[in-house]
Amino acid sequence: MAKAKLKIEAREETKNPRQLRATGNLPGSLYGKNMDAKNIQINTHEFELAYRNNKDGEWELSLGKEKFNAKIQELQINYATNEYLNVEFAVI
């Protein structure tokens, strides 16, 4: 299975997760062994399209010039509205 490629950005510290979701971004985090956890934000629409075809697969995440191979550790969904609330990626 091919890796899903996704561009991520560092999360804006001035906005809380609810404000990020209102602007079309999905809050999340990226963590792994021997690295500091990073708070990130992803375009929600781009994530939804990539997630449909790659629910359990590997992801190639681009944060500026850095690239990370990761898997989704946890995805929080509001099942009443089918809205994605938060995603956690674990670097592999």
Backbone torsions as a table, in degrees:
resi	resn	phi	psi	omega
1	MET	NA	136.3	-179.9
2	ALA	-74.6	152.3	177.4
3	LYS	-77.2	141.1	172.8
4	ALA	-81.9	133.9	179.8
5	LYS	-104.1	135.8	-176.3
6	LEU	-146.7	136.8	176.5
7	LYS	-93.3	127.9	178.6
8	ILE	-118.1	162.0	178.6
9	GLU	-129.8	155.3	173.4
10	ALA	-65.9	139.9	-177.0
11	ARG	-71.2	139.7	175.9
12	GLU	-71.5	122.6	-176.4
13	GLU	-69.8	-21.0	-175.6
14	THR	-81.7	-12.0	-177.7
15	LYS	-111.6	139.8	175.6
16	ASN	-86.6	167.9	-176.1
17	PRO	-56.2	-36.4	179.4
18	ARG	-64.1	-40.5	178.4
19	GLN	-66.9	-37.7	177.6
20	LEU	-62.7	-45.3	179.9
21	ARG	-63.1	-34.4	179.5
22	ALA	-66.8	-25.4	179.1
23	THR	-94.5	8.1	176.3
24	GLY	90.4	15.9	179.3
25	ASN	-114.7	149.5	178.9
26	LEU	-105.3	121.0	177.3
27	PRO	-74.6	153.6	179.0
28	GLY	-168.2	-173.6	177.3
29	SER	-143.8	156.9	179.9
30	LEU	-132.7	124.2	-179.4
31	TYR	-145.9	162.1	179.6
32	GLY	-173.2	179.0	-178.7
33	LYS	-69.0	138.8	177.4
34	ASN	60.8	31.7	174.9
35	MET	-147.3	153.2	175.1
36	ASP	-77.2	144.8	176.9
37	ALA	-66.1	143.1	-179.8
38	LYS	-119.6	132.8	173.1
39	ASN	-85.0	127.5	-173.7
40	ILE	-128.4	167.4	170.9
41	GLN	-138.5	146.8	-175.7
42	ILE	-133.4	144.7	173.2
43	ASN	-62.6	121.6	-174.1
44	THR	-61.4	-42.0	-178.4
45	HIS	-64.6	-44.3	178.4
46	GLU	-62.5	-40.2	178.9
47	PHE	-64.0	-45.1	-179.3
48	GLU	-59.0	-43.7	179.9
49	LEU	-64.1	-43.0	-179.6
50	ALA	-71.2	-36.6	-177.0
51	TYR	-67.8	-34.2	178.9
52	ARG	-55.0	-38.3	-175.6
53	ASN	-98.6	-2.8	-172.8
54	ASN	-146.4	54.4	-175.4
55	LYS	-65.0	-41.6	-176.6
56	ASP	-113.6	8.1	-174.9
57	GLY	-89.3	-174.1	178.3
58	GLU	-86.2	153.5	-179.7
59	TRP	-123.8	140.2	171.4
60	GLU	-106.7	110.9	-175.7
61	LEU	-103.5	132.1	178.6
62	SER	-111.2	119.5	176.9
63	LEU	-121.2	95.4	-173.7
64	GLY	65.8	-122.3	178.5
65	LYS	-93.0	-6.9	179.6
66	GLU	-84.8	145.0	175.3
67	LYS	-126.2	138.5	-179.1
68	PHE	-129.3	138.5	169.4
69	ASN	-98.0	125.2	-172.6
70	ALA	-144.9	167.2	171.6
71	LYS	-126.1	154.9	177.1
72	ILE	-75.2	120.8	177.5
73	GLN	-84.5	-43.7	-179.5
74	GLU	-152.3	138.9	175.8
75	LEU	-128.8	119.9	179.3
76	GLN	-95.2	129.0	-178.1
77	ILE	-129.5	136.9	170.6
78	ASN	-85.7	104.7	-173.8
79	TYR	-71.9	-18.0	177.2
80	ALA	-70.9	-35.3	-177.4
81	THR	-114.0	-3.8	-175.1
82	ASN	58.3	32.8	179.5
83	GLU	-96.5	134.0	174.6
84	TYR	-78.1	131.8	-176.1
85	LEU	-104.5	-39.2	-175.4
86	ASN	-163.1	147.6	177.3
87	VAL	-133.5	139.6	176.7
88	GLU	-120.1	125.6	177.3
89	PHE	-106.6	137.7	174.3
90	ALA	-111.3	125.0	179.3
91	VAL	-69.3	136.4	179.2
92	ILE	-112.7	NA	NA
